[in-house]
Structures are given as structure tokens and as C-alpha cells.
Amino acid sequence: MEKLDLDIPLASVTLKGDLIVPENATGIVIFSHGSGSSRFSSRNKMVAELIQQYHIGTFLFDLLTEEEDEINENRFNIDLLSERLIATTQWLMEQESTKELPIGYFGASTGAASALRAAAHFKQKIKAVVSRGGRPDLAISDLPQVTAPTLLIVGSLDTPVITMNKMAYDTLEAPKEIKIVEAATHLFEEPGKLQEVADLAIDWYKKHLTK
């Protein structure tokens, strides 16, 4: 599998992305990472590598430029991050190697809010959303517009985020599930817990993200 380092030319900035499309890919998952993270996130890269084994492509990209990322407020600017994700998704939909592939999102932490906002924007064009330790409550007003089947994954020890996810779950009108990973904290750093997240995500994509 070849990794392509891409420049994403948006209206006001050029962002960096890493695209891997396996042979006979059945879909592609766009990652929207949390605040202070990047396309080099070890957790997201691990999940991406596991997803690729099932003939699903992955696209990890930086939602902010290096200069923008130095300004802390930008990392929590859900409006800005959602706009970037929407523009990048639109760009990917027009690329020769990916334009025929069904698209899913994988959002981590605050990145889940931008993923759900983008899913609300694109409606049926987005086929599946997975949120890992996400903050879907930050996109609460957009949730009724999401049509993509949505899986919310939270660690059992991440108590405040469980509450936020249950509130979001009740607001979602799309097909939905919430999975609590036992003995896991917010970042799923405990042995084997990130693998559990990946397995749940892969099952969701195999079910909903198909040509």
C-alpha cells in the first residue's frame, strides 16, 4: 500500500494530508483529530493501519497549518475545523483516486464534533461516522441533520464524556449505537483498549461503508 503525501489546496490555506488507498478499496475513512493533535497522531495512525487491512482507505490530514496550530483558540474553534473538514472532504470527492469511494468519518475528541457537523452538511454522501472519546455535544444543533449511521465509543472511566455522548445520542435521529469500552479512560491508553476501539469501528464501517 502506497502512502501519498498530499497538499490540499483550499481557498485560503494549503493543508497537508496522508492518503492510503488499498487495492480494491470499498470505501475511505477521513480522520478528524482532536485539539492539539495532527495527522501524525499515534492513536489515529494505529486505527488507520488496522482499517486498511480490510480494504478501506484512510485519509489523515491536518485541519490547521503549523502557524494556525500555535494559536490555542484555533484548536477549539469548531466552526473553523468543521469548515476545513467540509472543504477537504469536497476536495477528496473530486480526486481521481477517491471520487468513486463511499466516505466515512472517524472523529476523536473535539474532532468528533467537526465530523458530525460535516456529516450533517453532506447528508447522504457520508455513509458512516465513528466517534472515539468524542465531544458530539459540541455539534448538538447539527445532530438532527446527520443521516449517516453513527457509532459513539466512550471509555467507561471517562465519566463526563459518557454523559455528553448520551445527550448527543438522544439527539441523533440517524441509525446509531453507543458502545462503552470497559476500564478505558479518555484516550484509551490502557493495554488493548485502542484495539477494541478499532475493532468496533471496523465492524461499523464493514456494515455501513460499502460500495
C-alpha positions as CSV (number, residue, x, y, z in Angstrom):
1,M,0.0,0.0,0.0
2,E,1.5,3.3,-1.1
3,K,1.2,6.4,1.1
4,L,0.6,9.6,-0.7
5,D,1.7,12.9,1.0
6,L,-0.8,15.4,-0.4
7,D,-1.1,19.1,-0.4
8,I,-4.8,20.1,-0.1
9,P,-5.3,23.5,-1.8
10,L,-8.2,25.2,-0.1
11,A,-9.4,28.7,-0.7
12,S,-7.3,30.4,2.0
13,V,-4.7,27.8,3.0
14,T,-2.9,24.6,1.9
15,L,-3.2,21.7,4.3
16,K,-1.1,18.5,4.5
17,G,-2.6,15.0,4.3
18,D,-1.6,11.4,4.1
19,L,-3.7,9.2,1.9
20,I,-3.6,5.4,1.7
21,V,-6.0,3.6,-0.6
22,P,-5.6,-0.2,-0.6
23,E,-6.2,-2.3,-3.8
24,N,-9.9,-3.0,-4.4
25,A,-10.8,-0.4,-1.7
26,T,-14.5,-0.5,-0.7
27,G,-14.5,3.0,0.9
28,I,-12.4,5.6,2.6
29,V,-12.4,7.0,6.1
30,I,-11.4,10.6,6.7
31,F,-10.0,11.2,10.2
32,S,-10.8,14.4,12.1
33,H,-8.4,14.5,15.1
34,G,-8.8,16.3,18.4
35,S,-7.4,19.5,19.7
36,G,-3.6,19.7,19.8
37,S,-3.2,16.5,17.6
38,S,-2.2,16.1,14.0
39,R,-2.1,13.7,11.1
40,F,0.9,12.1,13.0
41,S,-1.3,11.1,16.0
42,S,0.0,7.7,17.0
43,R,-3.5,6.6,18.1
44,N,-5.2,7.5,14.9
45,K,-2.4,6.1,12.8
46,M,-2.8,2.7,14.6
47,V,-6.5,2.7,14.0
48,A,-6.0,3.7,10.3
49,E,-3.5,0.8,9.8
50,L,-6.0,-1.7,11.2
51,I,-8.8,-0.2,9.0
52,Q,-6.6,-0.5,5.9
53,Q,-6.3,-4.3,6.4
54,Y,-10.0,-4.5,5.5
55,H,-9.6,-2.9,2.1
56,I,-10.8,0.5,3.4
57,G,-8.7,3.6,2.5
58,T,-7.7,6.2,5.1
59,F,-7.0,9.9,4.9
60,L,-5.3,11.6,7.9
61,F,-4.8,15.4,7.5
62,D,-4.0,18.5,9.5
63,L,-7.1,20.7,9.9
64,L,-4.8,23.6,10.8
65,T,-1.5,24.9,9.3
66,E,1.5,24.8,11.6
67,E,1.2,28.6,12.2
68,E,-2.6,28.3,13.0
69,D,-2.0,25.4,15.4
70,E,0.3,27.7,17.5
71,I,-2.8,29.7,18.4
72,N,-4.6,27.7,21.1
73,E,-8.1,29.2,20.4
74,N,-7.9,27.7,16.8
75,R,-7.7,24.2,18.2
76,F,-11.1,24.6,19.8
77,N,-12.7,26.6,17.0
78,I,-15.3,24.0,15.9
79,D,-16.7,26.3,13.3
80,L,-13.3,26.7,11.6
81,L,-12.4,23.0,12.0
82,S,-15.8,22.0,10.5
83,E,-15.3,24.3,7.5
84,R,-11.8,22.8,6.9
85,L,-13.2,19.2,7.1
86,I,-16.1,20.1,4.7
87,A,-13.7,21.7,2.2
88,T,-11.2,18.9,2.4
89,T,-14.0,16.3,2.0
90,Q,-15.3,18.1,-1.1
91,W,-11.7,18.2,-2.5
92,L,-11.3,14.4,-1.9
93,M,-14.6,13.8,-3.6
94,E,-13.2,15.3,-6.7
95,Q,-9.8,13.4,-6.8
96,E,-9.5,10.7,-9.4
97,S,-8.3,8.0,-6.9
98,T,-11.0,8.6,-4.4
99,K,-14.1,10.1,-6.1
100,E,-15.8,6.8,-6.5
101,L,-15.3,5.6,-2.9
102,P,-18.0,5.9,-0.3
103,I,-16.8,8.2,2.5
104,G,-16.9,7.7,6.3
105,Y,-15.6,9.8,9.2
106,F,-13.6,8.9,12.3
107,G,-13.6,11.7,14.8
108,A,-11.6,11.8,18.0
109,S,-12.3,14.1,21.0
110,T,-13.3,17.5,19.6
111,G,-12.7,16.1,16.1
112,A,-16.0,14.2,16.5
113,A,-17.9,17.5,16.6
114,S,-16.5,18.6,13.3
115,A,-17.0,15.2,11.8
116,L,-20.7,15.3,12.8
117,R,-21.1,18.8,11.5
118,A,-19.6,17.8,8.2
119,A,-21.9,14.7,8.1
120,A,-24.9,17.0,8.6
121,H,-23.6,19.2,5.8
122,F,-23.2,16.4,3.3
123,K,-26.2,14.3,4.4
124,Q,-26.4,11.0,2.4
125,K,-23.0,11.5,0.8
126,I,-21.4,10.4,4.2
127,K,-22.1,6.7,4.8
128,A,-20.8,6.2,8.4
129,V,-19.4,8.1,11.4
130,V,-17.4,6.8,14.3
131,S,-16.6,9.0,17.3
132,R,-13.8,7.9,19.7
133,G,-14.0,9.6,23.1
134,G,-15.7,12.3,21.2
135,R,-17.4,15.6,22.0
136,P,-20.5,15.3,19.8
137,D,-22.3,17.6,22.2
138,L,-20.3,20.5,20.6
139,A,-22.3,19.8,17.5
140,I,-25.6,19.4,19.2
141,S,-27.7,21.7,17.0
142,D,-26.4,19.9,13.8
143,L,-27.1,16.3,15.1
144,P,-30.7,16.1,13.8
145,Q,-29.5,16.8,10.3
146,V,-27.0,13.8,10.4
147,T,-28.2,10.9,8.2
148,A,-25.1,8.7,8.4
149,P,-25.2,5.7,10.8
150,T,-23.2,7.0,13.8
151,L,-21.3,4.9,16.4
152,L,-20.3,6.7,19.6
153,I,-17.4,4.9,21.5
154,V,-16.6,6.0,25.1
155,G,-14.4,4.6,27.8
156,S,-16.2,3.5,30.9
157,L,-13.9,5.6,33.1
158,D,-14.5,8.8,31.0
159,T,-17.5,9.7,33.1
160,P,-18.2,13.3,32.0
161,V,-17.8,12.4,28.3
162,I,-20.2,9.5,28.7
163,T,-22.9,12.0,29.9
164,M,-22.1,14.2,26.9
165,N,-22.4,11.3,24.5
166,K,-25.7,10.1,25.9
167,M,-27.1,13.6,25.4
168,A,-25.9,13.5,21.8
169,Y,-27.2,10.0,21.3
170,D,-30.7,11.1,22.3
171,T,-30.5,14.0,19.8
172,L,-29.3,11.9,16.8
173,E,-32.0,10.8,14.5
174,A,-29.8,8.6,12.2
175,P,-29.2,4.9,12.9
176,K,-27.0,5.0,16.0
177,E,-25.2,3.0,18.6
178,I,-23.2,3.8,21.7
179,K,-20.5,1.5,23.0
180,I,-18.9,1.7,26.3
181,V,-15.4,0.2,26.4
182,E,-14.9,-1.2,29.9
183,A,-11.9,0.0,32.1
184,A,-10.9,2.6,29.5
185,T,-10.1,6.3,30.1
186,H,-10.5,9.2,27.6
187,L,-7.5,8.3,25.4
188,F,-7.9,4.5,25.6
189,E,-4.3,4.3,26.7
190,E,-4.8,1.1,28.7
191,P,-3.5,-2.2,27.1
192,G,-5.7,-3.5,24.4
193,K,-8.3,-0.8,24.6
194,L,-7.4,1.1,21.4
195,Q,-7.6,-2.3,19.6
196,E,-11.1,-2.7,21.0
197,V,-12.0,0.8,19.5
198,A,-10.5,-0.2,16.2
199,D,-12.5,-3.5,16.1
200,L,-15.8,-1.7,16.9
201,A,-15.0,1.0,14.2
202,I,-14.1,-1.7,11.6
203,D,-17.3,-3.6,12.2
204,W,-19.3,-0.4,11.8
205,Y,-17.5,0.5,8.5
206,K,-17.9,-3.0,7.2
207,K,-21.6,-2.8,7.9
208,H,-22.3,0.7,6.6
209,L,-19.3,1.8,4.4
210,T,-19.6,-0.3,1.3
211,K,-19.7,0.4,-2.4
